[in-house]
Amino acid sequence: MPTGLTKDAGWEIGVSRTLPRPPAAVWEFIASPEGVGLWLGPGAELTAEKGAPYRTADGVTGEVRSQRPGDRVRLTYGSTTVQVAVSAAGASGEKAVLRFHQEHLADAGEREARRTHWRAVMDEIAAALGDG
């Protein structure tokens, strides 16, 4: 089976980065209006309520599937599913790992396009946090 193709979720991509910030600070940013605008898209507003809909300025729609504040949020993004997770990196708790995972992509081409997208999002988040 080709890299990125799974039996259950179809084509998927995951991108992660360790940031020199505590997990709570990274979560606070990505859950803020500014952070949501960076990773989900301009105009998107998320609420923690399961089933809550959203719409980006670009016309992408979806809904929250689940959220554990401080840990992860899972939502639909058009016909795909996106999960954003924050966890501690190492025992000190001074660094966080930020992960984006997207599944149910159409094909290998969309997978590569979304890899490029999520890497750019990581760069924007790191810059916004002063770590870029």
C-alpha positions as CSV (number, residue, x, y, z in Angstrom):
1,M,0.0,0.0,0.0
2,P,1.4,3.4,-0.9
3,T,2.6,5.8,1.9
4,G,-0.3,7.8,3.2
5,L,-3.0,5.4,2.0
6,T,-4.8,3.5,4.8
7,K,-7.5,0.9,4.7
8,D,-9.9,2.8,7.0
9,A,-9.3,6.5,6.4
10,G,-8.2,6.5,2.8
11,W,-5.4,9.0,2.0
12,E,-4.2,10.9,5.0
13,I,-1.4,13.3,6.0
14,G,0.1,14.3,9.4
15,V,2.4,17.2,10.1
16,S,3.9,18.0,13.5
17,R,6.3,20.4,15.0
18,T,7.9,20.9,18.5
19,L,7.5,24.4,19.7
20,P,9.4,26.0,22.5
21,R,6.2,26.9,24.4
22,P,4.2,25.1,27.1
23,P,1.3,23.0,25.8
24,A,-1.2,25.3,27.5
25,A,0.2,28.4,25.7
26,V,0.1,26.7,22.3
27,W,-3.5,25.4,22.9
28,E,-4.6,28.9,24.0
29,F,-3.2,30.3,20.8
30,I,-4.6,27.8,18.3
31,A,-8.0,28.0,20.0
32,S,-8.1,31.8,19.8
33,P,-9.7,33.6,17.0
34,E,-6.3,34.5,15.5
35,G,-5.1,30.9,15.8
36,V,-8.3,29.4,14.3
37,G,-8.0,31.9,11.4
38,L,-4.5,30.6,10.7
39,W,-5.1,26.9,10.8
40,L,-8.8,26.6,9.8
41,G,-9.2,29.6,7.6
42,P,-10.2,33.3,7.7
43,G,-13.6,33.9,9.1
44,A,-14.0,30.6,10.9
45,E,-15.3,30.7,14.4
46,L,-15.3,27.5,16.5
47,T,-17.2,26.6,19.6
48,A,-16.4,23.6,21.7
49,E,-19.8,22.1,21.3
50,K,-20.0,18.8,19.5
51,G,-21.9,19.3,16.2
52,A,-21.3,23.1,16.1
53,P,-21.1,24.2,12.5
54,Y,-18.5,26.6,11.0
55,R,-17.8,28.3,7.7
56,T,-14.6,29.9,6.5
57,A,-14.5,33.1,4.4
58,D,-13.4,30.7,1.5
59,G,-16.7,28.8,1.7
60,V,-15.4,25.7,3.4
61,T,-17.9,24.3,5.9
62,G,-17.8,21.6,8.5
63,E,-18.7,20.8,12.1
64,V,-17.0,20.0,15.4
65,R,-16.9,16.2,16.0
66,S,-15.2,16.3,19.3
67,Q,-13.0,18.5,21.5
68,R,-11.0,18.0,24.6
69,P,-9.9,21.5,25.6
70,G,-6.1,21.8,26.0
71,D,-5.6,18.5,24.1
72,R,-7.3,18.2,20.7
73,V,-10.2,19.1,18.4
74,R,-11.5,17.0,15.6
75,L,-13.8,18.4,12.9
76,T,-15.0,17.9,9.4
77,Y,-13.4,20.1,6.8
78,G,-15.5,19.7,3.7
79,S,-15.5,16.0,2.9
80,T,-12.3,15.4,5.0
81,T,-11.6,15.2,8.7
82,V,-9.0,17.3,10.5
83,Q,-7.6,16.8,13.9
84,V,-5.4,19.3,15.8
85,A,-3.6,18.1,18.9
86,V,-1.2,19.6,21.4
87,S,0.9,17.5,23.8
88,A,3.9,18.0,26.0
89,A,7.3,17.3,24.5
90,G,9.5,15.8,27.1
91,A,9.2,15.7,30.9
92,S,9.8,19.4,31.6
93,G,6.6,20.6,30.1
94,E,8.3,23.6,28.6
95,K,7.8,22.5,25.0
96,A,4.8,21.4,23.1
97,V,4.2,19.2,20.0
98,L,1.5,20.6,17.7
99,R,0.0,18.1,15.3
100,F,-2.3,18.4,12.3
101,H,-3.8,15.3,10.9
102,Q,-6.1,15.2,7.9
103,E,-7.8,12.1,6.5
104,H,-10.3,11.0,3.8
105,L,-8.3,12.9,1.2
106,A,-9.1,12.2,-2.5
107,D,-5.8,10.9,-3.7
108,A,-2.0,11.2,-3.5
109,G,-2.0,14.6,-5.2
110,E,-4.4,16.1,-2.6
111,R,-2.3,14.5,0.2
112,E,0.8,16.3,-1.1
113,A,-1.1,19.6,-1.5
114,R,-2.3,19.3,2.1
115,R,1.2,18.5,3.4
116,T,2.4,21.7,1.8
117,H,-0.6,23.6,3.3
118,W,0.0,22.2,6.9
119,R,3.7,22.9,6.8
120,A,2.9,26.5,5.8
121,V,0.4,26.7,8.6
122,M,3.0,25.5,11.1
123,D,5.4,28.2,9.9
124,E,2.7,30.9,10.4
125,I,1.8,29.6,13.9
126,A,5.5,29.5,14.9
127,A,6.0,33.1,13.6
128,A,2.8,34.3,15.4
129,L,4.1,32.8,18.7
130,G,7.5,34.5,18.1
131,D,9.2,31.1,17.5
132,G,9.6,31.3,13.7
